[in-house]
């Protein structure tokens, strides 16, 4: 599940000194670590008796990219006794480096806690890559060095140690391991996600080679390098702005396509008015209003579609019909199954704030600290 929230201006990475980056990583690593790795040594096993913080790079450019990301992350945390995912950076689309005649990559950085030593962690990552269809054997006809790949997992930093080098140990194929990763300072697709996690400084804007994105279904994405405009389509008789103007599915689709032609990046379709004083609509009626429009619009356009609903059942059916995003004015409070449903569907979620219901919210407007209380509730 990707949560859509207010986006700050995105910042351009420049060449950053790795020692400075690593010192920031050390300061961020507040947990004591008993597994100490000396400089430039080669070890096959080094068990740790408490979890070690590590940062991993993840990327890929073979469709469906987000599905491969989800599979890799699922495999990474399947044994929670060895690895647990703590948090992730934003997701970025980046132009390929080294071999430029290939599709753009999606990249991010994962922060994990692990009981595995570096060589064991590396072997685990290579196993995940193979399970996702990655080809490591350079003797294979399908192998292209720095070429397209389903998933790529790298250890960027591990624990508090400033340098770690290990040589091939006879595994097939052999893998070199150097920590910190030797190419961090030349890769914008690593530097920018690291900044999201507080590693490295901030600059003014992203370069043209990297864009922050939100993943959508069918290997599509919503780019956040500009303000995205949402066109509102109310399939309701009583919305405060345009209620009752949609008389048929064809009218609704025509209206949506017109908004797309005018520059709308997203079409938001709702079947329940949330104007002050509005009464709740039965779920069956809401679905009757929304689902046919979503289905028809998806047949004729690839425009991102969000469904404006407080109900998990409507959200699920709309996503199945072709919607991409769930837009919930209640922030998950109206329907206890909403957050679980969105997580299962693996789609972006717009979390909004509302006290009570549309029928009662105008009586619940007393705030001592509007920003603080809304932030806390979300």
Residue pairs with C-beta under 8 A, 6 or more apart in sequence:
1 339
1 342
1 343
1 345
1 346
1 347
1 348
1 349
2 91
2 214
2 215
2 347
2 348
2 349
3 348
3 349
3 351
4 214
4 325
4 348
4 349
4 350
4 351
5 351
7 212
7 224
9 205
10 192
10 205
10 206
10 212
10 224
10 225
11 192
11 195
11 202
11 203
11 204
11 205
11 206
12 203
12 204
12 205
12 206
12 207
13 188
13 191
13 192
13 195
13 200
13 203
13 206
13 207
13 210
14 203
15 185
15 186
16 185
16 191
16 200
16 201
17 185
18 180
18 184
18 185
19 162
20 200
21 180
21 184
21 185
21 194
21 199
21 200
22 157
22 162
22 180
24 198
24 199
24 200
25 55
25 157
25 199
26 160
28 53
28 197
28 198
28 199
29 53
29 159
29 160
31 50
31 51
31 52
31 53
31 113
32 50
33 48
33 50
33 52
33 53
33 159
33 160
34 48
34 49
34 50
35 46
35 47
35 48
35 49
35 50
35 52
35 117
35 159
36 159
36 160
36 161
37 43
37 46
37 117
37 118
37 158
37 159
37 161
37 164
38 161
39 161
39 162
39 163
39 164
40 163
40 164
40 165
41 164
41 165
41 166
42 165
42 166
42 167
42 169
43 117
43 119
43 166
44 119
44 169
45 117
45 119
45 120
46 117
46 118
46 119
47 115
47 117
48 114
48 115
48 116
48 117
50 115
51 84
51 113
51 114
51 115
52 113
52 114
52 115
52 158
52 159
53 86
53 111
53 112
53 113
53 159
54 111
54 112
54 113
54 114
54 121
54 155
54 156
54 157
54 158
54 159
55 109
55 110
55 111
55 112
55 155
55 156
55 157
55 158
55 194
55 197
55 199
56 109
56 110
56 111
56 112
56 125
56 153
56 154
56 155
56 156
57 107
57 108
57 109
57 110
57 152
57 153
57 154
57 156
57 181
57 189
57 190
57 193
58 69
58 72
58 73
58 107
58 108
58 109
58 110
58 151
58 152
58 153
59 94
59 105
59 106
59 107
59 108
59 149
59 151
59 152
59 189
60 68
60 69
60 105
60 106
60 132
60 149
60 150
60 151
60 152
61 96
61 102
61 103
61 104
61 105
61 106
61 148
61 149
62 68
62 103
62 133
62 148
62 149
62 150
63 103
63 219
64 218
64 219
65 106
65 215
65 219
66 106
66 215
66 219
66 346
68 132
68 133
68 150
68 151
69 91
69 106
69 108
69 151
69 215
70 346
71 131
71 132
71 151
72 128
72 129
72 132
72 151
72 153
73 85
73 110
75 128
75 131
75 132
76 83
76 85
76 110
76 112
76 124
76 128
77 83
77 84
77 85
81 115
82 114
82 115
82 116
82 124
83 112
83 113
83 114
83 115
83 116
83 121
83 124
84 112
84 113
84 114
85 110
85 111
85 112
86 111
86 112
86 113
87 110
87 111
87 197
88 108
88 109
88 110
88 111
89 108
89 109
89 110
89 192
89 193
89 194
89 196
89 197
90 108
90 193
90 196
90 212
91 106
91 107
91 108
91 212
91 213
91 214
91 215
92 106
92 107
92 108
92 189
92 192
92 193
92 210
92 211
92 212
92 213
93 104
93 105
93 106
93 107
93 210
93 211
93 213
93 221
93 223
94 104
94 105
94 106
94 107
94 188
94 189
94 209
94 210
94 211
95 104
95 105
95 209
95 210
96 102
96 103
96 104
96 105
97 146
97 187
98 146
99 144
99 145
99 146
99 147
102 147
102 148
103 148
105 189
106 213
106 215
106 221
107 189
107 190
107 193
108 193
109 156
109 190
109 193
109 194
109 196
109 197
111 197
114 121
116 124
118 155
118 158
118 164
118 166
118 177
118 179
119 166
119 169
119 177
121 155
121 158
122 155
122 175
122 177
123 171
123 175
125 153
125 154
125 155
126 136
126 153
126 175
128 151
128 153
129 136
129 149
129 150
129 151
129 152
129 153
130 136
132 150
132 151
133 150
133 151
134 149
134 150
134 151
134 152
135 142
135 143
135 149
136 143
136 173
137 143
137 173
138 145
138 173
154 181
155 177
155 179
155 181
156 179
156 180
156 181
156 184
156 190
156 194
157 179
157 180
157 181
157 199
158 164
158 179
161 179
162 180
163 179
163 180
164 177
164 178
164 179
165 176
165 177
165 178
165 179
166 176
166 177
167 176
168 174
168 175
168 176
181 190
183 190
184 190
184 191
184 194
185 191
188 207
188 209
188 210
189 210
191 200
192 206
192 210
194 200
195 201
195 202
206 212
206 225
211 223
211 224
211 225
212 223
212 224
212 225
213 221
213 222
213 223
213 224
214 221
214 222
214 224
214 348
215 221
215 348
216 222
216 304
216 324
216 325
216 347
216 348
217 319
217 324
217 347
220 302
220 304
220 324
222 228
222 265
222 266
222 304
222 348
228 265
228 266
229 263
229 264
229 265
229 266
230 264
230 265
230 266
230 267
230 268
230 306
231 256
231 259
231 260
231 262
231 264
231 266
231 267
231 268
232 241
232 242
232 268
232 270
233 246
233 252
233 255
233 256
233 259
233 267
233 268
233 269
233 270
233 293
234 241
234 242
234 243
234 245
234 246
234 270
234 273
235 246
235 252
235 269
235 270
235 271
235 289
235 290
235 293
236 243
236 244
236 270
236 271
236 272
236 273
236 281
236 289
237 243
237 244
238 244
238 273
238 275
238 278
239 270
239 273
239 275
240 273
240 275
243 273
245 251
245 255
246 252
246 255
249 292
249 293
249 296
250 296
252 269
252 293
252 296
252 297
253 293
253 296
253 297
253 300
256 267
256 269
256 293
256 297
256 301
256 303
257 297
257 300
257 301
259 267
260 267
260 301
260 303
264 303
265 303
265 304
266 303
266 304
266 305
266 306
266 325
267 297
267 303
267 304
267 305
267 306
268 305
268 306
268 307
268 308
268 327
269 290
269 293
269 294
269 297
269 305
269 306
269 307
269 308
269 318
269 323
270 290
270 307
270 308
270 309
270 327
271 281
271 285
271 286
271 287
271 288
271 289
271 290
271 308
271 309
271 314
272 278
272 280
272 281
272 286
272 308
272 309
272 310
273 281
273 358
274 308
274 310
274 329
274 354
274 358
275 358
276 358
276 361
276 362
277 358
277 359
277 362
278 358
278 359
279 358
279 359
280 357
280 358
280 359
283 311
283 313
283 314
286 309
286 311
286 314
287 313
287 314
287 317
290 307
290 309
290 314
290 318
291 314
291 317
291 318
291 321
294 305
294 307
294 318
294 321
294 322
294 323
295 321
295 322
297 303
297 305
297 322
298 305
298 321
298 322
298 323
299 322
304 324
304 325
305 318
305 322
305 323
305 324
305 325
306 323
306 324
306 325
306 326
306 327
306 350
307 314
307 315
307 318
307 319
307 323
307 325
307 326
307 327
308 327
308 329
309 315
309 318
309 326
309 327
309 328
310 328
310 329
310 330
310 334
310 335
310 338
311 334
311 335
311 338
312 335
312 337
312 338
312 340
312 341
312 342
315 326
315 328
315 338
315 341
315 342
315 345
316 341
316 345
318 326
319 326
319 345
319 347
323 347
324 347
324 348
325 347
325 348
325 349
325 350
326 338
326 342
326 345
326 347
326 348
326 349
326 350
327 350
327 352
328 334
328 338
328 349
328 350
328 351
328 352
329 352
329 354
330 338
330 352
330 354
331 351
331 352
331 353
331 354
331 377
331 378
332 338
332 339
332 351
333 354
334 357
339 349
342 349
351 378
353 374
353 377
353 378
354 361
355 361
355 364
355 365
356 363
356 364
367 373
367 374
